[in-house]
């Protein structure tokens, strides 16, 4: 039950009064349900992954019935546009312990749009995928491939704990390898067309890996929420080179995303300052920069449940807000500053 409990704590942000980022001029996209990942393609188009707002259908779950629907999807905001448009809709969204999970991440290659899907309710519709990656043709948006991460977890259970797969983040390396952080599997996976899904690393101390990024030199960075009870300063980011751990950045809290800029600066999103008697502390999230020697510098503080970070071609950073739990329509993407 330890793995399930870690998943519950990751998702179960208690209902709190959310606040809108005070500097309204910095809001790029608003009106979102539960925004998670953001991504810029080579043309400067911003992709926004929205986990949705659940639904009114019901399915059995490990701890009782769960509500689900198909309100999750991917939105795009082209350069110069004032409003985003829905690119891919109808993805599963599930209410889970007072939070929402659905689509989690997106990446774009020359021919395909890759969408990462989190844990979802069991459904009889075989066309509805969960716990995996769907590749869509970039021109037609037809599904061209599905990578079943849930099946890999069921067959291998790399961390030797409960069989639960909840992929949360992915990154595509320069050689085309797709890396996936499975938060509930406590594992880092890889996928190539030639080799399929492979285990890169599993952590049996259940640190809840939340995100992965690949630097230009091929080094792999993995962020962690940390293990229960998520004490302040117990989260970390690991740097791996050729399968070896070469650096650990400690003294972080509730890290939900890691991004490595071209100049080598590591950026991290800390969702909250910790857990209180009423749940994760609201309005206490931060975005930090980490120097190569491990010095942590706050860039922005007092954010309400920030989650994911991205950088455009001009070096400007963006982050999602009200992402882990939010009232309908309060989710945002905001612009920070040049990195």
C-alpha positions as CSV (number, residue, x, y, z in Angstrom):
1,X,0.0,0.0,0.0
2,X,3.0,2.4,0.3
3,X,3.0,3.2,-3.4
4,X,-0.8,3.9,-3.5
5,X,-0.4,6.1,-0.4
6,X,2.3,8.1,-2.1
7,X,0.0,8.5,-5.1
8,X,-2.8,9.6,-2.9
9,X,-0.7,12.2,-1.2
10,X,0.6,13.5,-4.5
11,X,-2.9,14.1,-5.8
12,X,-4.9,14.8,-2.7
13,X,-4.6,18.5,-2.3
14,X,-7.4,19.5,0.0
15,X,-9.9,22.0,-1.2
16,X,-8.5,25.5,-0.6
17,X,-9.3,28.9,-1.8
18,X,-7.1,29.5,-4.8
19,X,-5.7,32.9,-5.7
20,X,-5.1,34.4,-9.1
21,X,-1.5,35.6,-9.8
22,X,-1.5,39.2,-8.9
23,X,0.3,40.6,-11.9
24,X,-2.4,40.1,-14.5
25,X,-0.2,41.5,-17.3
26,X,1.9,38.3,-16.9
27,X,-1.1,35.9,-17.6
28,X,-0.7,34.3,-21.1
29,X,-3.5,31.8,-20.9
30,X,-6.3,31.6,-18.3
31,X,-9.6,29.9,-17.9
32,X,-8.0,26.5,-17.7
33,X,-9.3,23.6,-15.6
34,X,-6.2,21.8,-14.2
35,X,-3.2,22.8,-16.4
36,X,-0.2,20.6,-16.1
37,X,2.6,20.7,-18.7
38,X,3.6,23.4,-21.2
39,X,5.8,23.1,-24.2
40,X,7.2,25.3,-27.0
41,X,7.8,23.9,-30.5
42,X,10.3,25.2,-33.0
43,X,7.8,27.6,-34.5
44,X,7.1,29.2,-31.1
45,X,3.7,27.7,-30.6
46,X,2.8,27.1,-26.9
47,X,1.2,23.8,-26.1
48,X,-0.8,23.5,-22.9
49,X,-1.8,20.2,-21.3
50,X,-5.0,20.5,-19.3
51,X,-6.0,17.5,-17.1
52,X,-9.6,18.5,-17.4
53,X,-12.3,18.5,-14.7
54,X,-13.3,14.9,-14.4
55,X,-16.8,14.0,-15.5
56,X,-20.1,12.5,-14.5
57,X,-19.4,8.8,-15.3
58,X,-18.5,6.4,-12.5
59,X,-16.1,3.5,-12.3
60,X,-14.8,1.3,-9.5
61,X,-11.5,2.4,-7.9
62,X,-9.1,1.0,-5.3
63,X,-10.8,3.1,-2.6
64,X,-14.3,3.3,-3.9
65,X,-16.1,4.7,-6.9
66,X,-14.3,7.4,-9.0
67,X,-15.9,10.0,-11.3
68,X,-14.4,10.3,-14.7
69,X,-15.1,11.8,-18.1
70,X,-13.4,13.1,-21.2
71,X,-12.6,16.7,-20.4
72,X,-8.8,16.5,-20.7
73,X,-6.8,17.7,-23.7
74,X,-4.1,19.7,-25.3
75,X,-4.4,23.4,-26.3
76,X,-2.2,25.5,-28.5
77,X,-1.4,29.2,-28.5
78,X,0.3,30.3,-31.7
79,X,2.6,33.3,-31.8
80,X,0.6,36.5,-32.0
81,X,-2.7,34.8,-31.1
82,X,-4.8,36.2,-28.3
83,X,-6.7,33.0,-27.4
84,X,-5.7,29.3,-27.3
85,X,-7.4,26.7,-29.4
86,X,-8.1,23.1,-28.6
87,X,-5.8,20.8,-30.5
88,X,-6.6,17.4,-29.0
89,X,-9.7,16.8,-26.9
90,X,-11.7,14.0,-25.4
91,X,-9.0,12.5,-23.3
92,X,-9.8,10.8,-20.0
93,X,-10.0,13.0,-16.9
94,X,-10.6,11.4,-13.5
95,X,-11.4,12.8,-10.1
96,X,-9.1,11.2,-7.6
97,X,-8.9,12.1,-3.9
98,X,-10.3,15.6,-4.4
99,X,-7.9,16.3,-7.3
100,X,-7.9,15.6,-11.0
101,X,-5.6,13.6,-13.2
102,X,-5.7,13.3,-17.0
103,X,-3.3,14.2,-19.8
104,X,0.1,15.0,-18.2
105,X,2.6,16.1,-20.8
106,X,3.2,16.8,-24.5
107,X,6.2,16.9,-26.8
108,X,6.4,17.6,-30.5
109,X,8.8,16.0,-33.1
110,X,9.0,16.5,-36.8
111,X,6.2,14.1,-37.6
112,X,4.3,13.6,-34.4
113,X,2.7,15.1,-31.3
114,X,3.3,12.9,-28.3
115,X,0.8,13.1,-25.4
116,X,1.5,11.4,-22.0
117,X,-1.6,10.1,-20.2
118,X,-1.7,9.5,-16.5
119,X,-3.6,6.9,-14.5
120,X,-7.2,6.6,-15.5
121,X,-10.4,4.8,-14.6
122,X,-11.0,1.4,-16.1
123,X,-13.2,1.9,-19.2
124,X,-14.8,-0.5,-21.7
125,X,-13.9,1.8,-24.6
126,X,-10.7,0.3,-26.1
127,X,-10.0,3.5,-27.9
128,X,-9.5,5.4,-24.6
129,X,-6.0,5.1,-23.4
130,X,-4.5,5.7,-20.0
131,X,-1.1,5.2,-18.3
132,X,0.8,5.5,-21.6
133,X,1.9,7.7,-24.5
134,X,-0.2,8.4,-27.6
135,X,1.5,9.6,-30.7
136,X,-0.6,11.6,-33.1
137,X,0.3,12.4,-36.7
138,X,1.3,16.1,-36.7
139,X,-0.7,16.9,-39.8
140,X,-3.9,14.7,-39.5
141,X,-3.9,14.2,-35.7
142,X,-4.7,10.6,-36.3
143,X,-3.3,8.2,-33.7
144,X,-0.3,6.4,-35.1
145,X,1.1,4.7,-32.0
146,X,0.4,3.9,-28.3
147,X,3.1,3.0,-25.7
148,X,1.5,1.0,-22.9
149,X,3.3,2.0,-19.7
150,X,0.7,0.5,-17.5
151,X,1.3,-2.9,-19.0
152,X,5.0,-2.6,-18.4
153,X,4.4,-1.8,-14.7
154,X,2.0,-4.7,-14.4
155,X,4.5,-7.1,-15.9
156,X,7.6,-5.9,-14.2
157,X,6.8,-3.8,-11.0
158,X,10.3,-2.4,-10.9
159,X,10.1,-0.9,-7.4
160,X,8.7,-4.1,-5.9
161,X,5.8,-2.3,-4.4
162,X,2.1,-1.9,-5.3
163,X,1.4,-2.3,-9.0
164,X,0.4,1.2,-9.9
165,X,1.5,3.3,-13.0
166,X,1.0,7.0,-13.0
167,X,3.3,8.5,-15.6
168,X,3.7,12.2,-15.0
169,X,6.4,13.6,-17.3
170,X,8.4,12.8,-20.4
171,X,11.4,14.2,-22.4
172,X,12.7,13.3,-25.8
173,X,16.5,13.1,-26.0
174,X,18.5,14.3,-29.0
175,X,18.8,10.7,-30.3
176,X,15.0,10.3,-30.2
177,X,14.8,8.2,-27.0
178,X,11.7,9.0,-25.0
179,X,12.3,9.1,-21.2
180,X,9.3,8.9,-18.8
181,X,9.0,9.6,-15.1
182,X,6.4,7.3,-13.6
183,X,5.5,8.8,-10.2
184,X,3.6,5.8,-8.8
185,X,6.0,3.3,-10.4
186,X,8.9,5.1,-8.8
187,X,10.8,4.5,-12.0
188,X,12.4,6.1,-14.9
189,X,11.5,4.4,-18.2
190,X,12.7,4.8,-21.7
191,X,11.1,4.0,-25.1
192,X,12.4,3.6,-28.6
193,X,10.7,2.1,-31.6
194,X,13.4,-0.6,-31.8
195,X,13.5,-1.6,-28.1
196,X,10.1,-0.7,-26.8
197,X,9.7,0.2,-23.1
198,X,12.8,-0.3,-21.0
199,X,13.6,0.3,-17.3
200,X,16.3,2.9,-16.8
201,X,16.1,3.1,-13.0
202,X,13.8,2.2,-10.2
203,X,13.8,3.7,-6.6
204,X,12.6,1.4,-3.8
205,X,12.6,4.2,-1.2
206,X,9.5,5.6,-3.0
207,X,10.7,9.1,-3.6
208,X,7.9,9.8,-6.2
209,X,9.8,10.9,-9.4
210,X,7.8,13.7,-10.9
211,X,9.7,14.9,-14.0
212,X,12.5,14.3,-16.3
213,X,14.5,16.5,-18.7
214,X,17.4,15.8,-21.0
215,X,20.2,18.4,-21.5
216,X,21.8,19.1,-24.8
217,X,24.7,16.9,-23.9
218,X,22.5,13.9,-23.2
219,X,22.6,14.0,-19.4
220,X,19.3,13.1,-17.8
221,X,17.8,15.0,-14.9
222,X,15.1,13.5,-12.7
223,X,13.1,15.5,-10.1
224,X,11.3,14.1,-7.0
225,X,8.4,15.1,-4.9
226,X,10.1,13.1,-2.0
227,X,8.7,10.4,0.2
228,X,5.9,10.8,2.7
229,X,5.6,12.9,4.9
230,X,7.1,15.2,2.3
231,X,9.2,17.2,4.8
232,X,10.6,20.5,3.7
233,X,14.0,20.2,2.1
234,X,13.7,16.5,1.4
235,X,13.0,16.7,-2.3
236,X,15.9,16.5,-4.8
237,X,17.0,16.4,-8.4
238,X,19.4,13.8,-9.7
239,X,21.7,14.1,-12.7
240,X,22.5,10.9,-14.6
241,X,25.2,10.4,-17.3
242,X,25.6,7.2,-19.2
243,X,23.6,5.3,-16.5
244,X,25.6,6.7,-13.6
245,X,24.4,9.1,-10.9
246,X,26.9,12.0,-11.1
247,X,25.2,14.8,-9.1
248,X,22.3,15.3,-6.6
249,X,20.8,18.7,-5.9
250,X,19.3,18.5,-2.4
251,X,17.4,20.8,0.0
252,X,14.4,21.2,-2.3
253,X,10.7,20.8,-1.5
254,X,7.8,19.2,-3.5
255,X,9.5,19.5,-6.9
256,X,7.0,18.8,-9.7
257,X,9.2,19.8,-12.7
258,X,12.8,20.2,-13.8
259,X,14.0,22.0,-16.9
260,X,17.6,22.3,-18.1
261,X,18.4,25.4,-20.2
262,X,20.9,25.5,-23.0
263,X,23.4,27.3,-20.8
264,X,23.2,24.5,-18.3
265,X,21.1,26.3,-15.7
266,X,18.7,23.9,-13.9
267,X,15.2,25.3,-13.2
268,X,12.8,23.6,-10.8
269,X,9.2,24.1,-9.8
270,X,8.4,23.6,-6.1
271,X,4.7,23.1,-5.9
272,X,4.3,24.1,-2.2
273,X,6.4,24.8,0.9
274,X,5.1,21.6,2.4
275,X,2.1,19.8,4.0
276,X,0.1,21.3,6.9
277,X,-2.7,19.8,9.0
278,X,-5.1,20.8,6.2
279,X,-3.1,19.6,3.2
280,X,-0.5,21.2,0.9
281,X,0.2,24.8,1.8
282,X,-1.4,27.1,-0.8
283,X,0.3,30.3,-2.2
284,X,3.7,29.0,-1.2
285,X,5.1,27.6,-4.5
286,X,8.3,28.8,-6.0
287,X,10.4,28.6,-9.1
288,X,14.1,28.3,-8.5
289,X,17.3,28.3,-10.4
290,X,20.1,25.9,-9.5
291,X,23.7,26.7,-10.4
292,X,26.1,23.9,-11.4
293,X,27.6,23.9,-7.9
294,X,24.2,23.5,-6.3
295,X,23.4,27.0,-5.2
296,X,19.6,27.5,-5.2
297,X,18.2,30.9,-6.0
298,X,14.5,31.8,-5.8
299,X,13.2,33.4,-9.0
300,X,9.5,33.7,-8.1
301,X,7.8,33.0,-4.8
302,X,4.3,32.8,-3.3
303,X,2.7,31.1,-6.3
304,X,-0.4,29.0,-5.9
305,X,0.4,25.4,-6.8
306,X,2.7,26.0,-9.8
307,X,3.5,22.8,-11.7
308,X,5.4,22.9,-14.9
309,X,7.9,25.3,-16.5
310,X,9.0,26.0,-20.1
311,X,11.2,28.4,-21.9
312,X,10.6,30.1,-25.3
313,X,13.2,30.8,-28.0
314,X,13.9,34.3,-26.4
315,X,14.8,32.8,-23.1
316,X,11.6,33.8,-21.4
317,X,10.2,31.4,-18.7
318,X,6.6,30.4,-18.3
319,X,4.9,28.3,-15.6
320,X,1.4,26.8,-15.0
321,X,-0.6,27.9,-11.9
322,X,-3.5,26.4,-9.9
323,X,-2.5,23.2,-11.5
324,X,-2.6,20.4,-8.9
325,X,-6.0,21.4,-7.6
326,X,-8.1,24.4,-8.8
327,X,-11.6,25.6,-9.0
328,X,-12.9,25.3,-12.6
329,X,-11.6,28.0,-14.8
330,X,-8.8,29.3,-12.5
331,X,-5.9,27.5,-14.1
332,X,-3.3,29.8,-15.8
333,X,-0.1,30.0,-17.7
334,X,2.0,33.0,-16.7
335,X,5.1,34.6,-18.1
336,X,8.0,35.0,-15.6
337,X,11.1,36.6,-17.1
338,X,14.1,35.8,-19.2
339,X,16.1,32.9,-17.8
